[in-house]
């Protein structure tokens, strides 16, 4: 009977610890969040630059120099 009285609180404490421990270890420091945010901004900037280059190359290949042709109705 004494074993049950000792075992039940121990099992309950272990179950609570198993629920609480992962959230305590999962917390990150603010520096890690800032570094991740800066890395994402840098990656976005690289993607935007690559997109601009691709559009410029596409315009150059098609012969478009950024000047829109006049419409016949404007004359």
C-alpha positions, 0 to 999 in steps of 0.5 A, a space after each residue: 500500500 505504501 508503494 502505491 502512495 509513493 508511486 502515484 504522486 511520482 507518476 503524476 509529477 513525471 507526467 507534468 514534467 514531460 508536458 512542461 519540459 519541451 516548452 521550456 527547452 523550445 524557447 529561443 533567445 531574442 538574438 536567435 530570432 533577430 539572426 533568423 529575421 536578418 537571414 530571411 531579409 537577406 534571402 528576400 533581397 537576393 530573390 528580388 535582385 534575381 527577379 529584376 535581373 531576369 526581367 531585364 534580360 527578358 526585356 533585352 531579349 525581346 527588344 523592349 527598351 521600356 518605351 511603350 508604343 503609342 496607341 492609334 487612338 491618341 493621334 
